[in-house]
Amino acid sequence: MVCECGGGLGVLEARQGWDDFPWADPLSYVCLDCEAERTFFNSHRDGYDNVMGNGATSMQGEKATTVACPTCNEFKLAVTSDLLYNIDADEIDEELDGSGAFGPSDCFDAINVYANCSKCKERFYVGGWELA
């Protein structure tokens, strides 16, 4: 993820999760260069089911916390994600309402979020959400 200013490092904020799922959404990113903050993933807003009006099935956390590298406890992170699609873009176009508010790229079925530590260079898994 790269900020609109071009900065590639930031602070990742998540919600505290549960037992086997330490991090919950919504997920926000604060750029270290310009200090802009934006929520880049919200399971009650993003993905196929939400775009199609089917609602969300994920529980969200309430208490915001800063994600740190599990190896060295660094907070300066580069964030990446994998968006997974299981439907043809043409099929999605047929299902969208034609308003232009959403496109096929908004209709991802799942997301996996990773962070790369700026200090020790470890890449670690933050979480994954199914949205269809």
Helices and strands as residue ranges (DSSP letters): E 10-18, E 21-31, E 37-41, H 48-51, E 64-66, E 77-84, H 89-95, G 104-106, E 110-117, E 123-130
